[in-house]
Amino acid sequence: MAKGDFLFTSESVSEGHPDKVSDRISDEVVDAFLDADPLSRVGCETLCTTNRVILAGEVRGPTSLIDGSGRVDADKMEALARAAVREIGYEQDGFHWKDLDFQCYLHGQSVDIAQGVDAAGNKDEGAGDQGLMFGFACQETPALMPAAIHFSHEILRKMAEARHSGAISGLGPDSKSQVTLLYENGQPIRATSVVVSTQHDEALEQDKVREIVRPFVLDVLPDGWMCEEDEFYVNPTGRFVIGGPDSDAGLTGRKIIVDTYGGAAPHGGGAFSGKDPSKVDRSAAYAARYVAKNVVAAGLADNCEIQVAYAIGVSKPLSFYVHTRGSGTVSDDKLASAIQEVMDLSPRNIREHLKLSKPIYAPTAAYGHFGREPTADGGFSWERTDLVDDLKAALT
């Protein structure tokens, strides 16, 4: 973050937020195709509204999921969608995993796109689209994430875990959080306000909702960071019974700032969910986070912002930019050269280096794509810090 004294705010939304329901279903489709064939191509969009889920987009994959005429197995897609909605926890009159109406309009991928992305002859695998992607890391939290978005995610994630385990009752799947932090000389020192809005049973009084929520906030914020009581807002409208897709339509890809850095770093504009790793909107953003995190983990900078840009069908990045916001131990130019020496940012190498052609994406759909722990099945591989030694060696 910038030097000086200021307030900075980030928000998060839970797995039951309508847009996150859509992200989850789209990523379940991605995982299903990659599980059947790691080289599947998927661009899946989901619309959720009152007791209705609609899928649209383009795919290319195995005959088990898509036949030679381009028809997607709608029954399998429907089963995935219902299972996702059930796991999130929707069994409400206006949105129920068993009763919702399902429609599937997924169809085969354009051959014009396919010929640009696929490797052929002397042509390497190209980027799945044009665009610019950003990665970021900083020392504000142990996860090397900006503090406001990290705390916002953790409040909702812990609430969801307690809801699923039965440790708390009366709350629904749909919730939002927002944390405002006071910075002094560029470092966060405490929260000045915290907002949590959570769906709840009709019989649950707001005072009770407040007391259910409070321990999760206190658990996440460092000791002494809690805001004043009159700046702790829980369900500030006074009621949140009707929620989820019954209260507001959800679409894939509408929470890109929640998914990344909470506004503490730029975003190129492309969403992640519903896309296979040939789409650099997703894979290159993961790679940019990966190298930025390794730079900070190596002690080469307190903050590191990366930008990389691509053209559809072209394997080499069009540009690569490093900005350490004046915190680097070496110049940004030297750091950029070192990064490119140790990490090939072509679409193929990103996919292979981070092992992205696996069914690992459904867990990314809520609580952020970054700042998470790598998992045994290869999930969140972009959060590893295994480039630290290579980066240091490249600068000696």
C-alpha atoms as one frame of an Amber mdcrd trajectory, in Angstrom:
protein
   0.000   0.000   0.000   0.964   3.660  -0.263   2.914   5.416   2.472   1.094
   7.815   4.762  -2.012   7.685   6.963  -5.333   6.652   5.444  -8.353   4.345
   5.643  -8.710   1.417   3.251 -11.697  -0.921   2.825 -12.185  -4.318   1.205
 -15.191  -6.633   1.075 -15.840 -10.326   0.684 -18.935 -12.386  -0.104 -19.727
 -15.929   0.975 -20.216 -19.110  -1.035 -23.980 -18.506  -0.796 -23.888 -15.084
  -2.434 -25.746 -15.367  -5.784 -22.659 -14.530  -7.844 -20.611 -17.059  -5.908
 -23.232 -19.762  -6.437 -22.776 -19.078 -10.153 -18.981 -19.168  -9.866 -19.132
 -22.465  -8.000 -21.361 -24.153 -10.570 -19.206 -22.891 -13.445 -16.073 -24.226
 -11.772 -17.739 -27.577 -11.106 -18.268 -27.799 -14.872 -14.593 -26.946 -15.478
 -13.517 -29.643 -13.028 -15.794 -32.244 -14.615 -14.267 -31.659 -18.049 -10.669
 -31.563 -16.792 -11.248 -34.725 -14.786 -12.380 -36.498 -17.960  -9.682 -34.936
 -20.171  -6.961 -32.571 -18.869  -6.859 -30.800 -22.242 -10.565 -29.958 -22.294
 -11.563 -26.426 -23.196 -14.274 -24.799 -21.092 -15.864 -21.365 -20.986 -18.950
 -21.784 -18.802 -21.249 -19.003 -17.608 -23.978 -19.570 -15.028 -27.075 -17.533
 -14.218 -28.864 -18.149 -10.920 -32.198 -16.622  -9.996 -35.317 -17.666  -8.100
 -35.354 -21.493  -8.276 -33.579 -21.457 -11.627 -30.072 -22.209 -12.894 -29.051
 -21.633 -16.516 -25.728 -22.635 -18.079 -24.317 -21.173 -21.292 -20.954 -21.117
 -23.014 -18.558 -23.137 -25.107 -16.712 -26.374 -24.407 -14.523 -28.955 -26.097
 -13.967 -32.235 -24.374 -14.392 -36.006 -24.212 -17.301 -38.009 -25.570 -18.343
 -38.813 -22.013 -19.438 -35.186 -21.648 -19.806 -33.866 -25.189 -20.563 -35.901
 -28.312 -19.385 -35.433 -31.868 -22.348 -33.240 -32.738 -21.386 -30.732 -30.052
 -24.137 -31.637 -27.587 -23.183 -31.437 -23.916 -24.575 -34.076 -21.568 -27.133
 -31.851 -19.852 -28.063 -34.534 -17.318 -24.517 -34.626 -15.987 -24.337 -30.842
 -15.873 -27.638 -30.756 -13.995 -26.372 -33.248 -11.421 -23.269 -31.107 -10.866
 -25.330 -27.947 -10.397 -27.761 -29.521  -7.939 -24.940 -31.078  -5.908 -23.148
 -27.720  -5.676 -26.287 -25.886  -4.544 -26.977 -28.592  -1.972 -23.429 -28.450
  -0.590 -23.616 -24.668  -0.272 -26.747 -25.182   1.803 -29.754 -23.974  -0.186
 -32.958 -25.741   0.797 -35.223 -22.694   0.792 -38.588 -22.052  -0.815 -37.112
 -19.607  -3.318 -33.972 -21.617  -4.091 -33.766 -25.352  -3.408 -31.272 -27.796
  -4.853 -33.986 -30.383  -5.430 -36.727 -28.150  -6.864 -34.862 -25.620  -9.021
 -35.422 -25.519 -12.778 -32.256 -26.271 -14.769 -31.393 -25.383 -18.359 -28.162
 -26.083 -20.235 -27.065 -24.160 -23.328 -23.407 -25.191 -23.379 -22.183 -26.025
 -26.885 -18.993 -26.788 -28.798 -16.076 -24.356 -28.918 -15.513 -22.213 -31.999
 -12.977 -23.803 -34.360 -11.587 -20.316 -35.022 -10.597 -20.005 -31.366  -9.358
 -23.589 -31.177  -6.906 -23.203 -34.061  -5.266 -20.237 -32.356  -4.945 -21.847
 -28.952  -3.859 -25.380 -29.885  -0.251 -26.309 -30.580   0.284 -27.445 -34.192
   3.464 -28.098 -36.178   6.046 -25.491 -35.146   3.399 -23.384 -33.394   3.336
 -23.579 -29.611   0.186 -23.459 -27.533  -1.183 -19.918 -27.667  -3.035 -17.772
 -25.183  -6.767 -18.459 -25.040  -7.571 -14.754 -25.296  -5.959 -11.350 -25.379
  -5.722  -9.354 -22.193  -3.651  -8.100 -19.295  -3.341  -9.785 -15.919  -2.004
  -8.616 -12.570  -0.438 -10.335  -9.591   0.319  -8.854  -6.194   1.817  -9.723
  -2.825   2.716  -7.743   0.282   3.896  -8.287   3.843   0.717  -7.164   5.614
  -0.356 -10.716   6.550   1.363 -14.121   6.853  -0.466 -15.111   3.643   1.327
 -12.180   1.936  -2.050 -10.661   1.111  -3.482  -7.186   1.756  -4.949  -7.191
   5.248  -8.466  -5.862   4.572  -9.409  -8.490   1.979  -7.684 -11.249   3.972
  -9.677 -10.472   7.119 -12.920 -10.059   5.162 -12.499 -13.520   3.619 -11.575
 -15.161   6.900 -14.624 -13.861   8.771 -16.996 -15.400   6.230 -14.990 -18.575
   5.743 -15.008 -19.316   9.460 -18.731 -18.543   9.693 -19.400 -20.958   6.824
 -17.338 -23.694   8.461 -19.312 -23.310  11.685 -22.618 -23.319   9.784 -21.710
 -26.511   7.915 -20.453 -28.271  11.051 -23.519 -27.346  13.080 -21.482 -25.314
  15.566 -23.882 -22.423  14.947 -27.496 -22.431  13.812 -29.975 -19.959  12.453
 -27.765 -18.423   9.749 -28.214 -18.960   6.012 -25.658 -19.393   3.221 -25.743
 -15.816   1.888 -23.472 -13.298   3.615 -21.140 -10.375   3.026 -18.367  -8.755
   5.019 -16.484  -5.486   4.814 -13.444  -4.390   6.814 -12.042  -0.857   6.973
  -8.506  -0.517   8.318  -6.572   2.490   9.547  -3.082   2.754   8.092  -0.314
   4.756   9.711   2.816   5.344   7.620   1.565   2.748   5.171   0.973  -0.036
   7.699  -2.410  -1.265   8.999  -2.814  -0.826  12.750  -6.509  -1.510  13.515
 -10.042  -1.722  12.151 -12.166   1.410  12.213 -15.346  -0.344  11.058 -16.545
  -3.872  10.339 -19.715  -4.783   8.444 -21.212  -8.281   8.328 -24.561  -8.961
   6.683 -25.786 -12.529   6.963 -28.943 -14.325   5.970 -30.807 -15.702   8.979
 -33.911 -17.585  10.062 -37.019 -15.445  10.355 -37.366 -16.137  14.081 -33.830
 -15.006  14.887 -33.669 -11.546  16.461 -31.007  -9.123  15.248 -29.355  -8.885
  18.663 -28.856 -12.636  18.544 -27.438 -12.477  15.014 -24.984  -9.849  16.221
 -23.798 -12.037  19.068 -23.414 -15.050  16.767 -21.256 -13.032  14.391 -19.094
 -11.174  16.920 -16.797 -14.079  17.960 -15.824 -14.731  14.339 -14.729 -11.136
  13.858 -12.783 -11.139  17.126 -11.143 -14.430  16.183  -9.949 -13.108  12.804
  -8.750  -9.625  13.717  -5.437  -9.344  15.599  -5.698  -8.567  19.315  -6.635
  -4.970  19.921  -7.764  -4.370  16.326 -11.537  -4.539  16.872 -13.424  -1.379
  15.970 -15.577   0.639  18.344 -18.981  -0.882  19.089 -20.897   1.791  17.185
 -18.777   1.003  14.089 -19.572  -2.729  14.205 -22.488  -3.174  11.800 -24.369
  -6.484  11.605 -27.306  -6.627   9.202 -27.595  -2.820   9.128 -30.921  -3.006
   7.221 -32.388  -4.785  10.257 -33.450  -7.967   8.456 -31.919 -10.476   6.015
 -34.261 -13.444   5.714 -34.738 -13.581   1.939 -31.313 -14.122   0.412 -29.328
 -15.914  -2.232 -30.516 -16.153  -5.829 -34.122 -15.678  -4.663 -33.294 -12.111
  -3.645 -30.803 -11.153  -6.348 -29.749 -12.814  -9.600 -26.225 -14.198  -9.702
 -23.810 -14.359 -12.630 -20.394 -15.926 -13.091 -17.488 -13.521 -12.864 -19.081
 -10.525 -11.179 -16.875 -10.522  -8.078 -13.421 -10.119  -9.599 -12.165  -7.686
  -6.950 -13.361  -9.995  -4.162 -11.582 -12.837  -5.977  -8.240 -11.019  -6.072
  -6.840  -8.251  -3.851  -9.842  -6.297  -2.616  -8.843  -3.230  -4.618  -5.337
  -3.017  -3.133  -3.842  -3.846  -6.541  -5.031  -3.411 -10.142  -7.161  -5.965
 -11.972  -7.003  -6.639 -15.698 -10.762  -7.117 -15.961 -11.064 -10.811 -16.780
 -12.879 -13.213 -14.452 -11.489 -16.590 -13.407 -14.369 -18.968 -12.712 -15.754
 -21.119 -15.496 -12.519 -21.051 -17.502 -10.035 -23.827 -18.184  -6.294 -23.022
 -17.782  -5.756 -22.253 -21.475  -7.572 -18.995 -20.697  -4.840 -16.627 -19.534
  -7.440 -14.539 -17.693  -7.155 -17.297 -15.143  -3.813 -19.050 -15.548  -1.656
 -15.957 -16.108  -3.280 -14.172 -13.165  -2.358 -17.197 -11.055   1.193 -17.111
 -12.426   1.499 -13.382 -11.741   0.440 -13.939  -8.123   2.894 -16.851  -7.914
   5.927 -14.823  -8.944   4.864 -11.753  -6.930   4.442 -13.876  -3.801   7.827
 -15.490  -4.298   9.476 -12.087  -4.673   8.044 -10.943  -1.337   8.697 -14.297
   0.349  12.328 -14.035  -0.780  12.664 -10.680   0.965  13.349  -8.914  -2.343
  10.513  -6.419  -1.803   7.836  -5.557   0.746   5.285  -5.124  -2.050   5.359
  -6.569  -5.544   2.939  -5.853  -8.376   3.219  -7.770 -11.650   1.528  -7.117
 -14.989   1.700  -9.477 -17.962  -0.154  -9.157 -21.292  -1.020 -11.591 -24.100
  -2.550 -11.812 -27.568  -4.905 -14.641 -28.495  -3.070 -17.490 -30.177   0.395
 -16.101 -29.339   2.587 -18.003 -26.898   4.980 -15.295 -25.727   3.804 -12.485
 -23.444   3.567  -9.111 -25.168   4.773  -7.285 -22.058   6.002  -7.926 -18.549
   6.099  -5.262 -15.836   7.281  -5.253 -12.221   6.547  -2.505  -9.691   7.715
  -2.839  -6.099   6.395   0.577  -5.039   9.839   1.654  -3.905  10.242  -1.313
  -1.546  12.612  -3.482  -3.590  16.133  -4.420  -2.563  17.147  -4.194  -6.239
  15.769  -2.156  -9.117  12.475  -3.196 -10.679  14.273  -3.768 -14.007  16.726
  -6.223 -12.440  13.906  -7.974 -10.642  11.903  -8.277 -13.874  14.890  -9.874
 -15.604  15.398 -12.324 -12.749  11.744 -13.338 -12.723  11.722 -14.026 -16.467
  14.950 -16.009 -16.096  13.418 -18.404 -13.553   9.799 -18.526 -14.808   8.696
 -18.965 -18.418   5.340 -17.182 -18.673   4.156 -18.814 -21.884   0.640 -20.296
 -21.525   1.935 -23.857 -21.894   4.640 -23.486 -19.271   2.306 -21.795 -16.803
  -0.157 -24.648 -17.180   2.535 -27.302 -16.820   4.655 -25.618 -14.118   1.675
 -24.963 -11.841  -0.045 -28.237 -12.899  -3.268 -26.438 -13.723  -4.851 -29.106
 -15.945  -6.429 -30.818 -12.940  -9.941 -30.676 -11.452  -8.905 -28.241  -8.707
 -11.100 -25.211  -9.305 -14.382 -25.583  -7.382 -12.685 -24.673  -4.048 -11.448
 -21.403  -5.566 -14.973 -20.139  -6.197 -15.399 -18.565  -2.740 -13.172 -16.807
  -0.181 -10.589 -15.687  -2.714  -8.281 -17.296  -5.240  -5.204 -15.981  -3.426
  -3.800 -16.220   0.083  -4.907 -19.836   0.401  -2.906 -22.911   1.412  -1.731
 -25.271  -1.369  -3.565 -28.605  -1.147  -2.444 -32.203  -1.573  -4.406 -32.595
  -4.817  -2.534 -29.699  -6.448  -5.032 -26.966  -5.649  -3.741 -23.422  -5.096
  -0.342 -24.423  -6.493   0.232 -20.751  -7.318   0.521 -20.091  -3.577   3.740
 -22.105  -3.279   6.969 -20.245  -2.532   9.319 -22.661  -4.295  10.916 -19.999
  -6.515  12.560 -18.170  -3.617  15.996 -19.770  -3.955  15.984 -19.495  -7.746
  15.132 -15.796  -7.607  17.890 -15.093  -5.098  20.388 -17.025  -7.226  19.393
 -15.126 -10.364  20.226 -11.853  -8.625  23.683 -12.858  -7.363
